[in-house]
Structures are given as C-alpha cells and as structure tokens.
Amino acid sequence: MKPPPFEYHAPRSVAEAMEVLAAAGPEGKVLAGGQSLIPLLNMRLAAPGHLVDVNRLTALDTVEVEPGGVRVGALARHARVERSAEAAAAQPLLRQALRLVAHPVIRNRGTVVGSLVHADPAAELPAVLTLLGGSVRLARPGAVRDVPAAGFFTGPLESAAAPGELAVSAFFPASGPRCGTAFHEVARRHGDYALAGVAALVRLDDGLRVTAARAACVSAGPVPVVVDVTGHARADGWAAAARAVAERAEPEDDIHASAGYRRHLTGVLAERALREAALSAASGEER
Ligand SMILES: Cc1cc2nc3c(=O)[nH]c(=O)nc-3n(C[C@H](O)[C@H](O)[C@H](O)COP(=O)(O)OP(=O)(O)OC[C@H]3O[C@@H](n4cnc5c(N)ncnc54)[C@H](O)[C@@H]3O)c2cc1C
C-alpha cells in the first residue's frame, strides 16, 4: 500500500524544524530514520497531515561523552552509536543492546532517539534508558524540558513527547566503577524483535558484595519493566533474583509465543544477564 497524502517539510535548522512542528501541532510527525514510521504510513496505521524530515539537521548528528554519561543527538543512527568506542567505554550497555537491534541495514538508518520516541515495548533502547535512569530532551520554540525515562514511556507506542515537540537528544548515564552490565534476548530469527529480553546492571563494593542489582525486561508489558533485585541477590543469589524478575514481568500471548513461555524465557535470560553483569563488575572487563 501507499501512504495517505501528507505535506512534506525538509527544514535546514533545528529552529526551523521546531517552528514547522509547532505550527503543524497534532497533524505533524517527525521523520527520522523512517524504519518504524514508513511501514506505519504504508500500512495506513498513521496518517499525519505534515511530515517533518529531520535528516538535514546535522547539528543533531552527535554522540558526546559528557561528565556522567553519553548524550546522543536525534540524528545519530544506531550504527554510529554502536561503533563509538567512547560511548561504549562510558556506558557498555549501549553497544550491548544496539548489537541486538534489527539488522545492520536498519541500524544504518534508524536513530536511537527515534527508537525511544517510538516507544515499542519490544524494543531494546527504551529498556536500557529506563534501567539506567536516563532522560529524553524535548524542545519546542522557546521551551526545553528533560523528561526522565521513568515518566517518558507512557504506553505501547506512546511517549511523553507531545504534539509539536521535537526530541533533540537522549542522555544515558554512565555506570561508574565496579559496575557491570549485560543484555540477553531470544528472537525467533536473528534481527527480529525479541520474544523476551533482559538488560541487567550490577554494582559491587570493594569486597565484591552486591550493592545494586537491577534488571529491565523487554516484551514484558506495555512499557519497560525495571525490577530492583538487590535484596534477592544478596540474600539468595542470582537464581532467586531472576525468579523475582520473571514474577514481575507481564507478558501477553500473541501469534509468536504464549505469555507463559515469555515469562519462562524472561527468568532464564534474567539469570544469564545478572550473572554476566556481576562477572563484568568483578573483573572490570566487558563479557
Ligand atoms: C525489519 C525491522 C526490524 C526491526 N527490529 C527492531 C528490533 O529488534 N529492535 C528495535 O528496537 N527496533 C527494531 N526496529 C525498529 C528500528 O530500530 C527503528 O529504527 C526505530 O524503532 C525508530 O527509529 P527511526 O529513526 O527509524 O524512527 P522513525 O521511523 O523515523 O520514527 C519513529 C517514530 O518516532 C518519531 N520520532 C522519531 N524521531 C523523533 C524526534 N527526534 N522527535 C520527535 N519524534 C520523533 C516519529 O515521528 C515516529 O512516530 C526494526 C525495524 C524493522 C524495519
């Protein structure tokens, strides 16, 4: 199918893009990598009156390591962030997750910020941003706001980005010393959206005791589910912590898998991810 008619805009500056979007209001949609939006348009599941193509806004094609974390501009493609050694050094979970996003051709076009705004509960990056306690920067003419991940994902394919707002960047906090991360998932075919997936973060003290252990689940509810399992890990070990993660997941049946199977997978993947994150925290090396 072909998309419904729309007016196409190709602003040359961030200021112009914000003006066009603000004028379009609820009728406006940002076109970034187009890897999610174009299929939605072609299937006529979205019918915006105005499409605002941000691909000429090179000022937003940035990956910057700031004190405390990595700021990814709205035009930075998955592939660019995945290949950034500086970003991976500051926050290894970014690269660990991006390797699992779709196929290389899709990662060459799709953007990190586009994936966050798209807010697919089966996507890796919303889980990563929520696990790390990151944020998304939203702008409209004369106003900028940073929305914490905990309040950014409001439902399946729903985010806090309001009509007329441009997401200009996302901030992924660094994890710091004695901290390890890992991401494990299962998909029916390589590159497909995951049936289940778990990102884990473990922090140890100098005596290698667990001071923090958290996991974020993919495809386990309408928005990313983050579970703090520090107490379980300290008292009963990683298997008990993983069971606690699986219990908090709220997967649904669909044509690909039953809810019960997804919950089982979530528990298995949680144990793998938590153990790997702990090993990485202890050794200081990424697995
Ligand atoms: C075959 C296939 C497999 C895939 N597999 C996966 C997968 O396994 N995991 C995964 O996470 N993703 C997967 N994707 C999706 C891919 O990662 C997309 O690139 C990503 O979800 C959206 O990024 P985009 O830049 O293409 O955004 P677009 O498609 O351009 O936009 C997506 C949505 O976000 C909005 N938007 C984008 N940028 C902004 C902005 N700066 N400000 C405000 N709104 C904005 C758009 O208006 C639109 O509503 C897959 C896609 C395909 C086609």
Ligand as a Chemical Component Dictionary entry (heavy atoms), coordinates in Angstrom:
data_LIG
# 
_chem_comp.id                   LIG 
_chem_comp.type                 NON-POLYMER 
_chem_comp.pdbx_formal_charge   0 
_chem_comp.three_letter_code    LIG 
# 
loop_
_chem_comp_atom.comp_id 
_chem_comp_atom.atom_id 
_chem_comp_atom.alt_atom_id 
_chem_comp_atom.type_symbol 
_chem_comp_atom.charge 
_chem_comp_atom.model_Cartn_x 
_chem_comp_atom.model_Cartn_y 
_chem_comp_atom.model_Cartn_z 
_chem_comp_atom.pdbx_ordinal 
LIG C1  C1  C 0 12.575 -5.315 9.944  1  
LIG C2  C2  C 0 12.753 -4.418 11.143 2  
LIG C3  C3  C 0 13.197 -4.980 12.322 3  
LIG C4  C4  C 0 13.364 -4.163 13.446 4  
LIG N1  N1  N 0 13.810 -4.751 14.593 5  
LIG C5  C5  C 0 13.979 -3.980 15.686 6  
LIG C6  C6  C 0 14.474 -4.548 16.908 7  
LIG O1  O1  O 0 14.779 -5.747 17.002 8  
LIG N2  N2  N 0 14.602 -3.729 17.983 9  
LIG C7  C7  C 0 14.282 -2.389 17.910 10 
LIG O2  O2  O 0 14.421 -1.697 18.915 11 
LIG N3  N3  N 0 13.856 -1.824 16.781 12 
LIG C8  C8  C 0 13.702 -2.577 15.666 13 
LIG N4  N4  N 0 13.250 -1.982 14.514 14 
LIG C9  C9  C 0 12.919 -0.540 14.528 15 
LIG C10 C10 C 0 14.153 0.324  14.274 16 
LIG O3  O3  O 0 15.058 0.218  15.357 17 
LIG C11 C11 C 0 13.747 1.808  14.111 18 
LIG O4  O4  O 0 14.837 2.434  13.521 19 
LIG C12 C12 C 0 13.420 2.598  15.349 20 
LIG O5  O5  O 0 12.395 1.993  16.080 21 
LIG C13 C13 C 0 12.900 4.014  15.023 22 
LIG O6  O6  O 0 13.922 4.838  14.632 23 
LIG P1  P1  P 0 13.807 5.719  13.324 24 
LIG O7  O7  O 0 14.891 6.722  13.390 25 
LIG O8  O8  O 0 13.758 4.853  12.129 26 
LIG O9  O9  O 0 12.409 6.496  13.565 27 
LIG P2  P2  P 0 11.208 6.808  12.572 28 
LIG O10 O10 O 0 10.682 5.549  11.972 29 
LIG O11 O11 O 0 11.577 7.902  11.627 30 
LIG O12 O12 O 0 10.164 7.397  13.642 31 
LIG C14 C14 C 0 9.577  6.552  14.609 32 
LIG C15 C15 C 0 8.608  7.387  15.469 33 
LIG O13 O13 O 0 9.334  8.279  16.304 34 
LIG C16 C16 C 0 9.027  9.648  15.994 35 
LIG N5  N5  N 0 10.286 10.384 16.036 36 
LIG C17 C17 C 0 11.479 9.976  15.511 37 
LIG N6  N6  N 0 12.434 10.862 15.804 38 
LIG C18 C18 C 0 11.842 11.858 16.509 39 
LIG C19 C19 C 0 12.313 13.073 17.098 40 
LIG N7  N7  N 0 13.589 13.436 17.020 41 
LIG N8  N8  N 0 11.419 13.864 17.755 42 
LIG C20 C20 C 0 10.114 13.506 17.852 43 
LIG N9  N9  N 0 9.607  12.367 17.309 44 
LIG C21 C21 C 0 10.466 11.561 16.653 45 
LIG C22 C22 C 0 8.385  9.616  14.610 46 
LIG O14 O14 O 0 7.515  10.701 14.397 47 
LIG C23 C23 C 0 7.666  8.291  14.645 48 
LIG O15 O15 O 0 6.460  8.422  15.353 49 
LIG C24 C24 C 0 13.079 -2.764 13.380 50 
LIG C25 C25 C 0 12.653 -2.185 12.168 51 
LIG C26 C26 C 0 12.481 -3.011 11.060 52 
LIG C27 C27 C 0 12.009 -2.367 9.785  53 
# 
loop_
_chem_comp_bond.comp_id 
_chem_comp_bond.atom_id_1 
_chem_comp_bond.atom_id_2 
_chem_comp_bond.value_order 
_chem_comp_bond.pdbx_ordinal 
LIG C1  C2  SING 1  
LIG C2  C3  SING 2  
LIG C2  C26 DOUB 3  
LIG C3  C4  DOUB 4  
LIG C4  N1  SING 5  
LIG C4  C24 SING 6  
LIG N1  C5  DOUB 7  
LIG C5  C6  SING 8  
LIG C5  C8  SING 9  
LIG C6  O1  DOUB 10 
LIG C6  N2  SING 11 
LIG N2  C7  SING 12 
LIG C7  O2  DOUB 13 
LIG C7  N3  SING 14 
LIG N3  C8  DOUB 15 
LIG C8  N4  SING 16 
LIG N4  C9  SING 17 
LIG N4  C24 SING 18 
LIG C9  C10 SING 19 
LIG C10 O3  SING 20 
LIG C10 C11 SING 21 
LIG C11 O4  SING 22 
LIG C11 C12 SING 23 
LIG C12 O5  SING 24 
LIG C12 C13 SING 25 
LIG C13 O6  SING 26 
LIG O6  P1  SING 27 
LIG P1  O7  DOUB 28 
LIG P1  O8  SING 29 
LIG P1  O9  SING 30 
LIG O9  P2  SING 31 
LIG P2  O10 DOUB 32 
LIG P2  O11 SING 33 
LIG P2  O12 SING 34 
LIG O12 C14 SING 35 
LIG C14 C15 SING 36 
LIG C15 O13 SING 37 
LIG C15 C23 SING 38 
LIG O13 C16 SING 39 
LIG C16 N5  SING 40 
LIG C16 C22 SING 41 
LIG N5  C17 SING 42 
LIG N5  C21 SING 43 
LIG C17 N6  DOUB 44 
LIG N6  C18 SING 45 
LIG C18 C19 SING 46 
LIG C18 C21 DOUB 47 
LIG C19 N7  SING 48 
LIG C19 N8  DOUB 49 
LIG N8  C20 SING 50 
LIG C20 N9  DOUB 51 
LIG N9  C21 SING 52 
LIG C22 O14 SING 53 
LIG C22 C23 SING 54 
LIG C23 O15 SING 55 
LIG C24 C25 DOUB 56 
LIG C25 C26 SING 57 
LIG C26 C27 SING 58 
# 
